[in-house]
């Protein structure tokens, strides 16, 4: 019969056999003798102890690290350590050291190779699934036959990835200045965080900080680059698993600094008073914020710079830019006009829209819309 006391230590006794009683008595005397020898040497005995978090959250498809450290009585040597799932005595074996021949051992779980030297019982599980969710128990046994399983279990909860990731970014981004973005998640395995959408960020650098007791087991991936006006409106995404498409998104809002070309172009093109004169006659003055002033030598250059990053979001649309105007060409398929109608609303009412609709004869119908 197995008995578990309040400290989590397992003892074996028998209610019916003399042999088991003698064996229990010998183990007790051996442990007592060891304790007396240790105290006689002036050494304070180290007790059984396991340190691990009570609860850990992770996302499906990711890699999780359940931090764990242990200590065992001085003078004895640990023979094996184990992680069990769902029950501390009869639970499913997840991982064991030395490696267990149990064919049901978890194939994606592991513990540190130097667990005995470093007193490190951290459990790592890769490619998490919903079936990995549950209660996990750590258990150890020394060369004297004494076993200990700790008081508490670790509850592993599988949750959505984006709810676990945290992204920090500066409140204000100014062109020409360094931008530092940090993506963080607790209990993550090193090397699994990724930034996506970095194409064109130059120069760019990534620095990973692995989780530890000092930072509450939070793994962080820091992305740094120099902001450019071309980065304005770009979305960067931090993901935690290779197949993850959602992750945590941050959109860059880049401000031009005081003496930059951006305010100069904007002032030239926006809120422009305009009138027409013919002889001694003047038309009423209108304020314009679209197009470029006609007849001005700098208009084509400034207009081209101002609209350089103006690109259609749909592949069926094309923006054709002229010196002082633009045309949106959109392809209609099966009567679906949603893509080019969206582009018209986004670009403004003064943009000429050229729609192309294929016909059964292979020809195209062209029509203009405001």
Residue pairs with C-beta under 8 A, 6 or more apart in sequence:
1 12
1 13
1 14
1 15
2 10
2 11
2 12
2 89
3 10
3 11
3 12
3 13
4 10
4 88
4 89
4 149
5 11
6 151
7 48
7 148
7 151
8 48
8 88
8 148
8 149
8 150
8 151
9 48
9 146
9 147
9 148
9 149
10 89
10 147
10 148
10 149
11 24
12 20
12 23
12 24
13 20
13 21
13 24
14 20
14 21
14 24
27 144
27 145
27 146
30 144
31 144
31 146
34 73
34 75
34 76
34 144
35 45
37 75
38 45
38 74
38 75
39 45
43 74
45 73
45 74
45 75
46 71
46 72
46 73
46 74
47 71
47 73
48 71
48 72
48 73
48 148
49 70
49 71
50 68
50 69
50 70
50 121
50 138
50 140
50 148
50 150
51 68
51 69
51 70
52 66
52 67
52 68
52 69
52 121
52 138
52 150
52 152
52 154
53 66
53 67
53 154
53 187
53 217
54 152
54 153
54 154
54 155
55 154
55 155
55 156
55 157
56 64
56 66
56 154
56 155
56 156
56 157
56 186
56 187
57 157
57 158
57 159
57 164
57 186
57 187
58 64
58 128
58 156
58 157
58 158
58 159
58 164
58 187
58 188
59 128
59 158
59 159
59 160
59 161
59 164
59 240
59 241
60 128
60 129
60 130
60 158
60 161
60 241
61 127
61 128
61 129
61 161
61 241
61 242
61 243
61 244
62 128
62 161
62 188
62 189
62 192
62 240
62 241
63 124
63 125
63 126
63 127
63 128
63 188
63 189
63 192
64 124
64 125
64 128
64 156
64 187
64 188
64 189
65 122
65 123
65 124
65 187
65 188
65 189
65 211
65 217
66 122
66 123
66 124
66 125
66 136
66 154
66 156
66 187
67 122
67 187
67 211
67 213
67 217
68 120
68 121
68 122
68 123
68 138
68 154
69 119
69 120
69 121
69 122
70 81
70 119
70 121
70 138
70 140
71 119
72 78
72 140
72 142
72 148
73 142
73 146
76 142
76 143
76 144
76 146
77 116
77 142
77 143
78 116
78 140
78 141
78 142
78 143
79 141
79 142
79 143
80 96
80 97
80 98
80 140
80 141
81 96
81 97
81 111
81 115
81 121
81 138
81 139
81 140
81 141
82 93
82 94
82 95
82 96
82 97
82 100
82 138
82 139
82 140
83 93
83 94
83 95
83 96
83 109
83 111
83 121
83 123
83 136
83 137
83 138
83 139
84 91
84 92
84 93
84 94
84 136
84 137
84 139
85 91
85 92
85 94
85 134
85 135
85 136
85 137
86 92
86 134
86 135
87 135
87 137
88 137
88 139
88 149
88 153
89 149
91 137
92 104
93 100
93 102
93 104
93 105
93 106
94 105
94 106
94 109
94 123
94 125
94 136
95 105
95 106
95 109
95 110
95 111
95 123
96 102
96 105
97 111
97 115
99 105
106 125
108 125
108 126
108 127
109 123
109 124
109 125
110 123
110 124
111 120
111 121
111 122
111 123
111 124
112 118
112 120
112 121
112 122
114 120
115 121
121 138
121 140
123 136
123 138
124 189
125 132
126 189
128 158
129 158
130 158
132 156
132 158
133 156
133 157
133 158
134 155
134 156
135 153
135 154
135 155
135 156
136 153
136 154
136 155
136 156
137 149
137 150
137 153
137 154
138 149
138 150
138 154
139 147
139 148
139 149
139 150
140 147
140 148
140 149
141 147
141 148
161 239
161 240
161 241
161 244
161 246
161 247
162 246
162 247
162 248
164 185
164 186
164 240
165 183
165 184
165 185
165 238
165 240
165 247
165 248
166 183
166 184
166 185
166 248
167 181
167 182
167 183
167 184
167 238
167 248
167 249
167 250
168 181
168 182
168 184
169 179
169 181
169 182
169 250
170 179
170 180
172 255
173 179
173 227
173 231
173 252
173 253
173 254
173 255
174 227
174 254
174 255
174 256
174 257
175 227
175 228
175 229
175 254
175 255
175 256
175 257
175 260
175 262
176 226
176 227
176 228
176 257
176 260
177 226
177 227
178 224
178 225
178 226
178 227
179 224
179 225
179 226
179 227
179 252
180 222
180 223
180 224
181 195
181 222
181 223
181 224
181 236
181 250
182 220
182 221
182 222
182 223
183 193
183 195
183 220
183 221
183 222
183 223
183 238
183 248
184 218
184 219
184 220
184 221
185 193
185 218
185 219
185 240
186 211
186 216
186 217
186 218
186 219
187 211
187 217
187 219
188 211
188 219
188 240
189 219
190 208
190 210
190 211
190 219
191 208
192 219
192 240
192 241
193 208
193 219
193 220
193 221
193 238
193 239
193 240
194 221
194 238
194 239
194 240
194 242
195 206
195 221
195 223
195 236
195 237
195 238
196 236
196 237
196 238
196 239
196 247
197 234
197 235
197 236
197 237
198 204
198 223
198 225
198 236
200 230
200 231
201 225
201 231
202 225
202 226
203 225
203 226
204 223
204 224
204 225
205 223
205 224
205 225
206 221
206 222
206 223
207 221
207 222
207 224
208 219
208 220
208 221
208 222
209 215
209 219
209 220
209 221
209 222
210 219
211 217
211 218
211 219
221 238
223 236
227 252
227 254
228 254
229 254
229 256
229 260
229 262
229 309
230 308
230 309
231 252
231 254
232 252
232 253
232 254
232 309
233 251
233 252
233 253
233 309
234 251
234 252
235 249
235 250
235 251
235 252
236 249
236 250
236 251
236 252
237 246
237 247
237 248
237 249
237 250
238 247
238 248
238 250
239 245
239 246
239 247
239 248
240 247
256 262
256 263
261 305
265 302
265 305
265 306
266 306
268 293
268 298
268 302
269 289
269 291
269 292
269 302
269 303
269 306
270 289
271 287
271 288
271 289
272 287
272 288
272 289
272 293
273 285
273 286
273 287
273 288
274 285
274 286
274 287
274 288
274 293
275 282
275 283
275 284
275 285
275 286
276 282
276 283
277 283
290 348
290 350
291 303
291 324
291 325
291 350
292 299
292 300
292 302
292 303
292 323
292 324
293 299
293 324
294 324
299 323
299 324
300 323
300 324
303 321
303 323
303 324
304 321
307 321
307 326
310 319
310 321
310 326
310 347
311 319
312 318
312 319
312 328
312 343
313 342
313 343
313 346
314 330
314 339
314 340
314 342
314 343
316 330
316 331
316 333
316 339
316 340
317 328
317 329
317 330
317 331
317 339
317 340
317 343
318 328
318 329
318 330
319 326
319 327
319 328
319 329
319 343
319 347
320 326
320 327
320 328
320 329
320 354
325 352
326 347
326 351
326 352
327 351
327 352
327 353
327 354
328 340
328 343
328 344
328 347
328 351
328 352
328 353
328 354
329 354
329 355
329 356
330 337
330 339
330 340
330 343
330 353
330 354
330 355
330 356
331 340
331 355
331 356
331 357
331 358
332 340
332 355
332 356
332 357
332 358
333 358
337 355
340 353
340 355
343 353
344 351
344 353
344 369
349 370
352 368
353 368
353 369
353 370
354 366
354 367
354 368
355 366
355 367
355 368
355 369
356 364
356 365
356 366
357 364
357 365
357 367
358 364
359 365
